[in-house]
Amino acid sequence: MNSTDSNDAVADFLSLRNKTILIMGVANKKSVAFAIAKVLRGAGANVIYSVRSESRKESLAKLLHGETVLVCDVEDQAQIDQLAAQLVADGITIDGLVHSIAFADYPEGIRPFHETTRRQFLQAVDISAYSLISVCNALRDRFAKDASVVTIGISTTRMASESYGFMAPIKAALESSLAFLTKSFSRFSEVRFNAVSAGLLKTSASAGIPGYVDSYLYAEKVIPRRRAITTDEVANTAAFLLSPRSSGIAAQSLVVDAAMEINYFDADIVSAVTAQDID
């Protein structure tokens, strides 16, 4: 089988050809959202993008040349409503939505969790979690009856990682909302809501988090295969969840961490830590 045949086989398996997917959250070519878009386009889907500002749209002009790019700052309800109105005006029905949006403000670097300010926490909840609810509500009449919504979570919200600041509780709220959205939308549709709960990734956004790089390097040691998760692995899982092939999966968070969570007590790592303590 040549590469063309292989690509066609993948496209046929996912059954996404001619499906229309709205992707929110592309920041650059290293974004998880952009990696998902590449998989979807390879499967024959029609991809529409939504970015947070005109300046972001301009910065992505070369990367997304020839693509439909809309602007929507999810902190502004009027812009969310305008996004929905634009889709109505264009007669677009959405078969899938990718919500890859997160923001946390660390003006003084990572501080102890109990020092998180009200403004920091509420802004992060608004952008990173509530935006999923608000956008889906605005687009409820634009979704196909059996549309699939996929958001990007994290592999665990119970691990008190100091390098992630206060974002784990925010992601916990995001992932919890999946069950409630699935339930409430079931009153009038079969729209599914799921998350890809990713392990530590090498992205431009994550690189800007104080201490994240060290945690990423540690993750590579803990993961049994000794190799970190890639954005392509997350993207492939997201594409599956967006496809009709995953029609029986709803209100779930699929962990993509290459089994990191089973290996925290790896003998080599334990030995290295205890040896330091002895020294």
HELIX and SHEET records of a PDB file:
HELIX    1   1 SER A    3  LEU A   14  1                                  12    
HELIX    2   2 VAL A   32  GLY A   42  1                                  11    
HELIX    3   3 GLU A   54  SER A   59  1                                   6    
HELIX    4   4 GLN A   77  ALA A   89  1                                  13    
HELIX    5   5 PHE A  113  GLU A  115  5                                   3    
HELIX    6   6 ARG A  118  VAL A  125  1                                   8    
HELIX    7   7 ASP A  126  TYR A  130  3                                   5    
HELIX    8   8 SER A  131  ALA A  138  1                                   8    
HELIX    9   9 GLU A  162  TYR A  164  5                                   3    
HELIX   10  10 MET A  167  PHE A  185  1                                  19    
HELIX   11  11 SER A  204  ALA A  207  1                                   4    
HELIX   12  12 TYR A  212  VAL A  222  1                                  11    
HELIX   13  13 THR A  231  LEU A  242  1                                  12    
HELIX   14  14 PRO A  244  SER A  246  5                                   3    
HELIX   15  15 MET A  260  ILE A  262  5                                   3    
HELIX   16  16 ALA A  267  ILE A  278  1                                  12    
SHEET    1   A 7 THR A  68  VAL A  71  0                                        
SHEET    2   A 7 ASN A  46  VAL A  51  1                                        
SHEET    3   A 7 THR A  20  MET A  24  1                                        
SHEET    4   A 7 ILE A  94  HIS A  99  1                                        
SHEET    5   A 7 PHE A 143  ILE A 154  1                                        
SHEET    6   A 7 ARG A 192  ALA A 198  1                                        
SHEET    7   A 7 GLN A 252  VAL A 256  1                                        
END                                                                             
